[in-house]
């Protein structure tokens, strides 16, 4: 049985503070689907885990796609007629349309406005906008600032390059007892956005660090990939690994105060779907389970009909459903250590179920066995509720007929999964249970 352990509350609190500081370090970096910003981000995450950085050349075919040229940016600004910077990329990298072509011109306000992106419905915020697949340049600013611009000449400058290079992603593999894998992914392509991007990055890196060195049943593969094109690239180059993936989660939007949301896999009835629904049902918040839809993050690639992996998505409030989404308000004030810690704790509980959700066979199925002579009515160290433990023994013995997993038994009994696992472990030691896989083998 797995020896995987959970952090206590003090450990989770410490982790939340550590990850918030890591977000603070990552926040200024201008990331995109390619470029130095992604590499710099992966370098920083490598302080937690030894990430393998993979470079895939521009122009490489990935199913129906072709990897784009690499984009890098050094500087950008708008100056008024007095030479004063009214917008500066180095103050906020959201100010530049991501993947902008270079420009160095002096233009009138009317022409400038053709290249400005604002949010009239949120006039004080700067939007995040991209132009990955069409060549243009542009700037993003608050709508209020744009409306106050006087009629005059403006100097516009973007020092960027778009040329052949590579797409970069990070991968980290932890080998377990089985070749079967749990896939954990997050995207690393957004610039200064804390909840959308960075929360998933740091939580995935911490989870990988937490799992390293533990005695694990499953193997774990962590991917830090550019959104959409990154998952398509990885899938196109790793089709030989896909049959090993038994569970998967896409992580994002995990640093704010809203409740949790789990989006089912396309199959909608996989073990990871049942596990996440159970974990969220046990949580004290009013969490939400979403049916699968081909709209969202990389789960739509992992669940595309020709791939169709058992991969769901865990987030707090989904994209587009909170006002800070893809704006300058998704900043260091929007995410907090305590919410990062809560997300880590929830994921660790999910991993605990994944690692321990076995199916057993009762080795003494004709009536209840005599438990007293086996010491199973004695106090068990660490059990807060001896009654729950003894009830768990009866449930496990009754339903360990090779058809029900420990998760099934926990659901039926209403008992805590950790109590069920502890009871099953004691029954194994007493020779009253046998793992179904071991017995069938």
C-alpha positions as CSV (number, residue, x, y, z in Angstrom):
1,X,0.0,0.0,0.0
2,X,1.2,3.5,-0.8
3,X,3.2,5.4,1.8
4,X,2.1,8.8,0.4
5,X,1.7,11.4,3.1
6,X,-0.2,14.6,3.4
7,X,1.0,18.0,4.7
8,X,-0.5,19.1,8.0
9,X,-2.0,22.6,8.2
10,X,1.3,24.2,9.4
11,X,3.1,22.6,6.4
12,X,0.4,23.9,4.0
13,X,0.6,27.4,5.4
14,X,4.3,27.4,5.0
15,X,4.0,26.1,1.4
16,X,1.4,28.9,0.6
17,X,3.8,31.6,1.7
18,X,6.6,30.0,-0.3
19,X,4.6,29.8,-3.4
20,X,3.3,33.3,-3.1
21,X,6.9,34.5,-3.0
22,X,7.6,32.4,-6.1
23,X,4.7,34.1,-7.9
24,X,6.1,37.4,-6.9
25,X,9.4,36.4,-8.6
26,X,7.7,35.2,-11.7
27,X,5.3,38.1,-12.1
28,X,7.5,40.6,-13.9
29,X,8.5,38.1,-16.7
30,X,7.0,38.6,-20.1
31,X,5.9,35.1,-21.2
32,X,4.3,34.0,-24.5
33,X,3.9,30.8,-26.4
34,X,7.6,30.9,-27.3
35,X,10.6,32.8,-26.3
36,X,13.0,33.7,-23.5
37,X,10.2,34.5,-21.0
38,X,9.2,30.8,-21.0
39,X,12.8,29.7,-20.6
40,X,13.3,32.1,-17.7
41,X,10.1,30.9,-16.0
42,X,11.2,27.3,-16.3
43,X,14.6,28.1,-14.9
44,X,13.0,29.6,-11.8
45,X,10.6,26.7,-11.4
46,X,13.6,24.4,-11.7
47,X,14.7,25.7,-8.3
48,X,11.9,23.4,-6.9
49,X,12.3,20.4,-9.3
50,X,14.9,19.5,-11.9
51,X,12.8,20.3,-15.0
52,X,13.8,18.8,-18.3
53,X,13.5,21.7,-20.8
54,X,12.6,20.5,-24.3
55,X,13.1,22.7,-27.4
56,X,11.0,21.9,-30.5
57,X,12.1,23.9,-33.6
58,X,9.8,26.4,-35.3
59,X,8.1,24.9,-38.4
60,X,7.8,21.5,-36.8
61,X,4.5,19.8,-37.7
62,X,2.2,19.0,-34.8
63,X,-0.9,17.2,-36.1
64,X,-2.8,19.9,-38.1
65,X,-0.5,22.7,-36.8
66,X,2.9,24.1,-37.5
67,X,5.0,25.5,-34.7
68,X,5.3,29.3,-35.0
69,X,8.4,31.4,-35.2
70,X,9.8,32.5,-31.9
71,X,8.9,35.9,-30.4
72,X,11.0,37.9,-28.1
73,X,10.7,41.5,-26.9
74,X,13.2,43.8,-25.2
75,X,11.4,47.1,-24.9
76,X,8.3,49.1,-25.9
77,X,6.8,52.5,-25.2
78,X,4.6,55.3,-26.4
79,X,5.8,58.9,-26.0
80,X,3.8,62.1,-26.4
81,X,5.0,65.1,-28.4
82,X,7.0,66.3,-25.4
83,X,9.0,63.0,-25.4
84,X,7.3,61.8,-22.2
85,X,6.5,58.1,-21.9
86,X,2.8,57.7,-21.5
87,X,3.0,53.9,-21.6
88,X,6.0,51.7,-20.8
89,X,6.4,47.9,-21.3
90,X,8.9,47.8,-18.5
91,X,6.3,49.0,-16.0
92,X,3.7,46.5,-17.1
93,X,4.3,44.0,-19.9
94,X,0.5,43.7,-20.5
95,X,0.8,47.0,-22.2
96,X,2.1,45.4,-25.4
97,X,0.0,43.2,-27.7
98,X,1.6,39.8,-27.2
99,X,3.5,38.8,-30.4
100,X,3.6,42.3,-31.7
101,X,5.8,43.0,-34.7
102,X,8.5,45.6,-34.3
103,X,7.7,49.3,-34.9
104,X,9.4,52.6,-34.7
105,X,7.2,55.4,-36.0
106,X,5.7,58.8,-35.3
107,X,2.0,58.9,-35.9
108,X,-1.1,61.0,-35.2
109,X,-3.7,60.0,-32.6
110,X,-6.2,58.8,-35.1
111,X,-3.7,56.3,-36.5
112,X,-2.5,55.3,-33.0
113,X,-6.1,54.4,-31.9
114,X,-6.2,51.7,-34.6
115,X,-3.5,49.9,-32.6
116,X,-4.9,50.4,-29.1
117,X,-6.8,47.8,-27.2
118,X,-8.9,48.8,-24.2
119,X,-11.8,47.6,-22.0
120,X,-14.7,50.1,-22.2
121,X,-16.7,48.1,-19.7
122,X,-13.7,48.1,-17.2
123,X,-12.3,51.5,-18.0
124,X,-9.6,51.5,-15.3
125,X,-8.0,48.1,-16.3
126,X,-5.4,47.2,-18.9
127,X,-6.5,44.1,-21.0
128,X,-4.3,41.2,-22.0
129,X,-4.4,40.6,-25.7
130,X,-2.4,38.4,-28.2
131,X,-1.8,38.2,-31.9
132,X,-0.1,34.8,-32.3
133,X,-1.2,34.1,-35.8
134,X,-1.5,37.4,-37.5
135,X,1.3,39.9,-38.0
136,X,0.4,43.3,-36.4
137,X,1.6,45.6,-33.6
138,X,-0.4,47.1,-30.8
139,X,-0.6,48.4,-27.3
140,X,-3.0,47.8,-24.4
141,X,-4.0,50.6,-22.0
142,X,-6.9,51.5,-19.8
143,X,-9.9,53.0,-21.6
144,X,-9.9,56.0,-19.4
145,X,-6.3,56.7,-20.4
146,X,-7.0,56.4,-24.1
147,X,-10.0,58.8,-23.8
148,X,-7.8,61.4,-22.3
149,X,-5.1,61.4,-25.0
150,X,-4.9,64.8,-26.7
151,X,-4.8,65.2,-30.5
152,X,-1.0,65.3,-31.2
153,X,1.8,63.2,-32.6
154,X,3.0,60.1,-30.8
155,X,6.1,58.1,-31.1
156,X,5.6,54.4,-30.9
157,X,8.4,51.9,-30.4
158,X,8.4,48.1,-30.0
159,X,11.8,46.4,-30.0
160,X,10.8,42.8,-30.8
161,X,11.7,39.9,-33.1
162,X,9.7,37.2,-34.7
163,X,12.0,34.7,-36.3
164,X,12.8,30.9,-36.5
165,X,13.7,29.5,-33.1
166,X,11.8,27.0,-31.0
167,X,8.9,26.3,-28.7
168,X,10.0,25.5,-25.2
169,X,8.3,23.4,-22.5
170,X,9.2,21.8,-19.3
171,X,8.7,18.1,-18.3
172,X,9.4,16.3,-15.0
173,X,8.8,12.6,-14.5
174,X,8.6,10.7,-11.2
175,X,8.8,6.9,-11.5
176,X,6.5,4.9,-9.3
177,X,5.9,1.2,-8.8
178,X,3.7,1.0,-11.8
179,X,4.3,2.2,-15.4
180,X,0.7,3.6,-15.3
181,X,0.9,7.4,-15.1
182,X,-0.8,10.4,-13.6
183,X,-0.5,13.4,-15.9
184,X,-0.4,16.9,-14.3
185,X,-0.3,19.9,-16.7
186,X,-0.3,23.7,-16.5
187,X,0.4,26.4,-19.1
188,X,3.3,28.8,-19.0
189,X,2.5,31.2,-21.8
190,X,0.8,34.2,-20.0
191,X,2.8,37.3,-19.0
192,X,2.0,39.2,-15.8
193,X,-1.1,37.4,-14.8
194,X,-1.0,35.8,-11.3
195,X,-4.1,33.6,-11.1
196,X,-4.4,32.7,-14.7
197,X,-1.0,31.0,-15.3
198,X,1.3,31.6,-12.4
199,X,-0.9,29.9,-9.7
200,X,-1.0,26.7,-11.7
201,X,2.7,26.9,-12.4
202,X,3.8,27.1,-8.8
203,X,1.3,24.7,-7.4
204,X,2.2,22.1,-10.0
205,X,5.9,22.6,-9.2
206,X,5.3,22.3,-5.5
207,X,3.2,19.2,-5.9
208,X,5.9,17.6,-8.0
209,X,8.5,18.5,-5.3
210,X,6.2,17.0,-2.7
211,X,5.8,13.7,-4.5
212,X,9.6,13.4,-5.3
213,X,11.2,10.8,-3.0
214,X,7.9,9.3,-1.8
215,X,7.0,5.7,-2.2
216,X,4.4,6.0,-5.0
217,X,2.2,3.4,-6.7
218,X,1.8,5.5,-9.9
219,X,4.3,7.3,-12.0
220,X,3.8,11.0,-12.4
221,X,4.4,13.2,-15.4
222,X,4.3,17.0,-15.0
223,X,4.1,19.2,-18.0
224,X,4.7,23.0,-18.0
225,X,3.6,23.9,-21.5
226,X,2.4,26.9,-23.6
227,X,-1.4,26.8,-23.8
228,X,-3.0,24.9,-26.8
229,X,0.1,24.7,-29.1
230,X,2.2,23.2,-26.3
231,X,-0.3,20.4,-25.5
232,X,-0.8,19.7,-29.2
233,X,3.0,19.6,-29.6
234,X,3.5,17.2,-26.7
235,X,0.7,14.9,-27.8
236,X,1.9,14.8,-31.4
237,X,5.4,13.7,-30.2
238,X,4.4,11.3,-27.4
239,X,1.6,9.2,-28.8
240,X,3.5,6.1,-27.7
241,X,3.1,7.2,-24.0
242,X,-0.7,7.9,-24.1
243,X,-1.9,4.4,-23.3
244,X,0.0,4.6,-19.9
245,X,-2.0,7.7,-18.8
246,X,-4.6,6.5,-16.3
247,X,-5.5,9.8,-14.6
248,X,-4.9,13.5,-15.6
249,X,-5.5,17.0,-14.3
250,X,-5.1,20.4,-15.9
251,X,-4.4,23.0,-13.2
252,X,-5.2,26.6,-13.5
253,X,-6.8,29.6,-11.6
254,X,-6.0,28.2,-8.2
255,X,-4.8,31.3,-6.3
256,X,-7.9,33.4,-5.6
257,X,-10.6,33.1,-2.9
258,X,-13.5,31.6,-5.0
259,X,-14.7,28.0,-4.6
260,X,-13.4,25.1,-6.5
261,X,-14.6,23.9,-9.9
262,X,-13.9,20.5,-11.4
263,X,-14.6,20.0,-15.1
264,X,-15.1,16.3,-16.0
265,X,-13.1,14.5,-18.7
266,X,-14.8,14.0,-22.0
267,X,-15.5,10.4,-21.0
268,X,-17.3,11.9,-17.9
269,X,-17.2,8.6,-15.9
270,X,-13.5,8.0,-15.3
271,X,-11.8,7.3,-12.0
272,X,-10.3,10.7,-11.8
273,X,-13.8,12.2,-12.3
274,X,-15.1,10.1,-9.4
275,X,-12.2,11.0,-7.2
276,X,-12.4,14.8,-7.8
277,X,-16.2,14.8,-7.3
278,X,-15.7,12.9,-4.0
279,X,-12.9,15.2,-2.8
280,X,-14.9,18.3,-3.6
281,X,-18.0,16.9,-2.0
282,X,-16.0,16.3,1.2
283,X,-14.8,19.9,1.1
284,X,-16.7,22.5,3.2
285,X,-17.1,25.0,0.3
286,X,-19.9,25.1,-2.2
287,X,-17.9,23.6,-5.0
288,X,-19.1,23.0,-8.5
289,X,-18.8,20.0,-10.9
290,X,-18.9,20.9,-14.6
291,X,-19.8,18.7,-17.5
292,X,-17.2,18.4,-20.2
293,X,-17.3,20.9,-23.1
294,X,-14.7,21.6,-25.9
295,X,-14.1,25.0,-24.5
296,X,-11.5,26.0,-21.9
297,X,-7.8,25.1,-21.5
298,X,-5.7,22.2,-22.5
299,X,-8.2,19.6,-21.4
300,X,-9.8,20.1,-24.8
301,X,-6.6,18.8,-26.5
302,X,-6.1,15.9,-24.1
303,X,-9.8,15.0,-24.5
304,X,-10.0,15.5,-28.3
305,X,-11.8,12.6,-29.9
306,X,-8.7,11.0,-31.4
307,X,-6.8,11.3,-28.0
308,X,-9.7,11.1,-25.4
309,X,-7.6,10.7,-22.3
310,X,-9.0,10.6,-18.7
311,X,-8.1,14.2,-18.1
312,X,-10.2,16.7,-16.1
313,X,-9.5,20.3,-15.1
314,X,-9.3,21.7,-11.6
315,X,-9.6,25.5,-11.0
316,X,-11.4,27.9,-8.8
317,X,-13.9,30.1,-10.7
318,X,-13.4,29.4,-14.4
319,X,-11.9,31.7,-17.0
320,X,-14.1,34.6,-18.2
321,X,-16.3,34.2,-15.1
322,X,-14.4,36.7,-12.8
323,X,-13.9,40.3,-13.7
324,X,-10.1,40.2,-13.2
325,X,-9.7,37.6,-15.9
326,X,-7.1,38.6,-18.6
327,X,-6.7,42.1,-17.1
328,X,-4.2,44.0,-15.0
329,X,-6.3,43.3,-12.0
330,X,-5.0,39.7,-12.0
331,X,-2.1,40.9,-10.0
332,X,-0.3,40.1,-6.8
333,X,-3.2,41.4,-4.7
334,X,-5.7,39.0,-6.4
335,X,-3.9,35.8,-5.3
336,X,-3.0,35.1,-1.7
337,X,-0.9,32.5,0.2
338,X,-3.9,31.0,2.1
339,X,-5.7,30.3,-1.2
340,X,-2.6,28.7,-2.7
341,X,-2.3,26.6,0.4
342,X,-6.0,25.5,0.2
343,X,-5.4,24.4,-3.4
344,X,-2.3,22.4,-2.5
345,X,-4.2,20.7,0.3
346,X,-7.1,19.7,-2.0
347,X,-4.7,18.3,-4.6
348,X,-2.8,16.3,-2.0
349,X,-6.1,14.7,-0.9
350,X,-6.8,13.8,-4.5
351,X,-3.4,12.2,-4.9
352,X,-3.9,10.3,-1.7
353,X,-7.1,8.8,-3.1
354,X,-5.4,8.1,-6.5
355,X,-2.6,6.3,-4.7
356,X,-4.8,4.3,-2.4
357,X,-7.9,3.5,-4.3
358,X,-7.4,-0.2,-4.7
359,X,-9.8,-3.1,-5.0
360,X,-9.5,-6.0,-2.5
361,X,-10.8,-9.5,-2.1
362,X,-12.0,-10.7,1.4
363,X,-10.0,-13.8,2.3
364,X,-12.6,-14.9,4.8
365,X,-15.9,-14.1,3.1
366,X,-18.3,-16.6,4.9
367,X,-19.7,-14.5,7.6
368,X,-17.7,-12.0,9.6
369,X,-14.3,-13.2,10.7
370,X,-13.3,-13.2,14.4
371,X,-11.6,-9.8,14.7
372,X,-10.8,-9.8,18.4
373,X,-8.3,-12.6,18.1
374,X,-6.5,-10.7,15.4
375,X,-6.3,-7.5,17.6
376,X,-8.6,-5.5,15.3
377,X,-10.7,-4.2,18.2
378,X,-7.7,-2.7,19.9
379,X,-6.9,1.0,19.6
380,X,-5.0,1.9,16.5
381,X,-2.3,4.6,16.8
382,X,-3.4,7.9,15.3
383,X,-7.1,7.0,15.1
384,X,-9.2,9.9,16.5
385,X,-12.4,7.9,16.2
386,X,-12.1,4.2,17.1
387,X,-15.8,3.7,16.3
388,X,-15.3,4.9,12.7
389,X,-12.3,2.7,12.3
390,X,-14.2,-0.5,13.5
391,X,-17.2,0.4,11.3
392,X,-14.8,0.9,8.4
393,X,-13.5,-2.7,8.9
394,X,-17.0,-4.1,8.6
395,X,-17.7,-2.1,5.4
396,X,-14.5,-3.1,3.8
397,X,-14.9,-6.8,4.6
398,X,-18.5,-6.8,3.3
399,X,-17.8,-5.0,0.0
400,X,-14.3,-6.4,-0.8
401,X,-15.6,-8.9,-3.3
402,X,-13.5,-7.7,-6.2
403,X,-16.2,-5.3,-7.5
404,X,-15.8,-2.3,-5.2
405,X,-12.9,0.0,-4.8
406,X,-12.0,1.7,-1.5
407,X,-13.5,4.9,-2.9
408,X,-16.7,3.1,-3.6
409,X,-16.8,1.9,0.0
410,X,-16.0,5.4,1.3
411,X,-18.9,6.8,-0.7
412,X,-21.3,4.1,0.5
413,X,-20.3,4.3,4.1
414,X,-20.0,8.0,4.4
415,X,-16.7,7.5,6.2
416,X,-13.5,9.5,5.8
417,X,-11.3,8.0,3.0
418,X,-8.2,8.0,5.2
419,X,-10.1,6.0,7.9
420,X,-11.0,3.5,5.1
421,X,-7.4,3.3,4.0
422,X,-6.1,2.8,7.5
423,X,-8.6,0.0,8.2
424,X,-7.8,-1.7,4.9
425,X,-4.1,-1.6,5.8
426,X,-4.8,-3.3,9.1
427,X,-6.9,-6.0,7.4
428,X,-4.1,-6.6,4.9
429,X,-1.6,-7.1,7.8
430,X,-4.1,-9.5,9.4
431,X,-4.3,-11.6,6.2
432,X,-8.0,-10.9,5.8
433,X,-7.6,-9.0,2.5
434,X,-5.7,-9.4,-0.7
435,X,-5.3,-6.9,-3.5
436,X,-7.4,-8.0,-6.5
437,X,-4.5,-7.3,-8.9
438,X,-2.2,-9.5,-6.8
439,X,-4.8,-12.3,-6.5
440,X,-5.7,-12.2,-10.2
441,X,-2.0,-12.2,-11.1
